[in-house]
């Protein structure tokens, strides 16, 4: 089943034009999210290039799939100006009110300095607030504001549409299998 799932990823996310005209790196995805047309170098037909050993490298296909997934996710949530990492932060804080910044950084594997900057941005948008921790005065307890809860509800609805597109593209069984297999990478020991 895993081999079949990898082939599905290869067929839908890597080989040629996958029906939506999107190819390339994340900067191209962000350009699309901003409504810009693809550069001519991306749009013109290309000759078939042999990937040789890359055809046997899971990491290569995971990266290509990740680019496609991020392109679609960025485009989908652009209506509410939420980026993938911000979405993850809002989800985890919403599910765990009072979580410390350190716990959040560890759980999402985000560098603490980067997380502080992201929290500053979310706080300026009145989506999240840092309160004095009731158990440790040296830390902050994170929680969503009312606006943050409202934005998270909208983000979850948009993300569900994104996931439905992924499931449709992969097929429901392959989608579930990918979630199961890839979920083992983040599983705690």
C-alpha positions in Angstrom: 0.0 0.0 0.0 2.8 2.4 0.8 4.4 1.8 -2.7 1.0 2.5 -4.3 0.7 5.7 -2.2 4.1 6.9 -3.3 3.2 6.2 -6.9 0.0 8.3 -6.4 2.1 11.1 -5.0 4.5 10.8 -8.0 1.7 10.8 -10.5 -0.3 13.7 -9.1 2.3 16.0 -7.6 5.4 15.5 -9.6 4.9 14.4 -13.2 4.4 17.3 -15.6 1.4 19.6 -15.5 -1.0 18.2 -12.9 -4.0 20.0 -14.3 -3.7 23.3 -12.5 -0.7 24.8 -14.3 1.4 25.0 -11.1 5.0 23.9 -11.0 8.2 25.2 -9.3 9.3 26.2 -5.9 7.6 27.9 -3.0 8.3 31.4 -4.4 6.2 30.5 -7.4 3.5 29.3 -5.1 3.6 32.7 -3.2 3.5 34.5 -6.6 0.4 32.5 -7.5 -1.2 33.2 -4.1 -0.7 36.9 -4.8 -2.5 36.4 -8.1 0.5 36.7 -10.4 0.9 34.7 -13.6 3.5 32.0 -13.8 6.9 33.1 -15.3 7.4 32.2 -19.0 10.1 29.7 -17.9 7.5 27.8 -15.9 4.7 27.9 -18.6 6.6 26.8 -21.7 6.7 23.2 -22.7 9.8 21.3 -21.5 11.4 18.2 -22.8 11.2 15.0 -20.8 14.1 14.9 -18.4 15.3 11.7 -16.8 15.3 11.8 -13.0 17.5 8.7 -12.8 18.0 7.8 -9.1 15.7 10.5 -7.9 12.9 8.2 -8.9 13.9 6.0 -5.9 14.2 8.8 -3.4 11.2 9.3 -1.2 12.5 12.7 0.0 12.4 14.0 -3.5 8.8 13.1 -4.0 7.8 14.3 -0.5 9.4 17.7 -1.3 7.5 17.9 -4.6 4.3 17.0 -3.0 4.9 19.5 -0.2 5.4 22.3 -2.8 2.0 21.4 -4.4 0.3 21.1 -1.1 1.7 24.5 0.1 0.7 26.2 -3.1 -2.8 25.1 -2.7 -2.9 25.8 1.0 -1.4 29.3 0.6 -3.9 30.1 -2.1 -6.8 28.8 -0.1 -6.1 30.7 3.1 -4.9 33.9 1.4 -8.5 35.2 1.7 -7.9 35.6 5.5 -4.1 36.3 5.3 -3.1 33.2 7.2 0.1 31.3 6.3 0.7 27.6 7.0 2.8 28.1 10.1 0.4 30.6 11.5 -2.5 28.2 10.9 -0.6 25.5 12.9 0.0 27.9 15.7 -3.6 29.0 15.9 -4.8 25.3 15.8 -2.5 24.2 18.6 -3.1 27.2 20.8 -6.8 26.9 20.2 -6.8 23.3 21.3 -4.4 24.0 24.3 -5.2 27.3 25.9 -2.5 28.3 28.4 0.3 26.6 26.4 3.7 28.2 26.9 5.8 29.5 24.0 8.4 26.9 24.7 5.9 24.0 24.6 4.4 25.3 21.4 7.8 25.7 19.8 8.8 22.2 20.8 5.5 20.6 19.6 5.6 22.3 16.2 9.4 22.2 15.8 9.6 25.9 15.2 12.7 27.8 16.2 11.9 29.9 19.3 13.1 33.1 17.8 11.0 32.6 14.7 8.0 31.7 16.9 8.4 34.9 18.9 8.3 36.9 15.7 5.2 35.0 14.5 3.4 35.5 17.8 4.2 39.2 17.7 2.5 39.3 14.3 -0.5 37.4 15.5 -0.7 39.5 18.6 -0.7 42.7 16.5 -3.6 41.3 14.5 -5.4 40.6 17.8 -5.6 36.9 17.1 -3.5 35.7 20.0 -2.6 37.0 23.5 0.2 36.3 25.9 -0.8 36.3 29.5 1.3 35.8 32.6 1.4 32.1 33.4 -0.4 31.2 36.6 2.2 28.5 37.3 5.5 30.1 36.2 6.0 33.9 36.2 8.9 33.5 33.8 6.7 32.2 31.0 3.6 33.4 29.0 0.4 31.4 28.7 -0.9 31.6 25.1 -4.6 31.8 24.2 -6.7 32.9 21.3 -8.6 36.2 21.4 -12.2 36.3 20.3 -11.0 37.5 16.9 -8.5 34.7 16.9 -11.3 32.1 17.6 -13.4 33.6 14.8 -10.4 33.6 12.4 -9.6 30.0 13.4 -13.1 28.9 12.6 -12.8 30.5 9.1 -9.3 29.0 8.6 -10.6 25.5 9.6 -13.4 25.7 7.0 -11.0 26.8 4.3 -8.4 24.2 5.3 -11.2 21.5 5.1 -11.8 22.6 1.4 -8.0 22.3 0.8 -8.0 18.8 2.4 -11.0 17.8 0.3 -9.1 18.8 -2.9 -6.1 16.7 -1.7 -8.4 13.7 -1.0 -10.0 14.1 -4.4 -6.7 14.3 -6.2 -5.2 11.3 -4.4 -8.2 9.3 -3.8 -9.7 8.8 -0.3 -7.8 5.6 0.5 -4.4 7.0 -0.6 -5.1 10.2 1.4 -5.8 8.3 4.6 -2.8 6.1 4.0 -0.5 9.1 3.5 -1.8 10.6 6.7 -1.2 7.4 8.6 2.3 6.8 7.2 3.6 10.3 7.4 2.0 10.8 10.9 4.6 8.3 12.2 7.3 10.9 11.6 5.9 13.3 14.2 4.8 10.6 16.7 6.3 10.8 20.1 8.4 8.0 21.2 
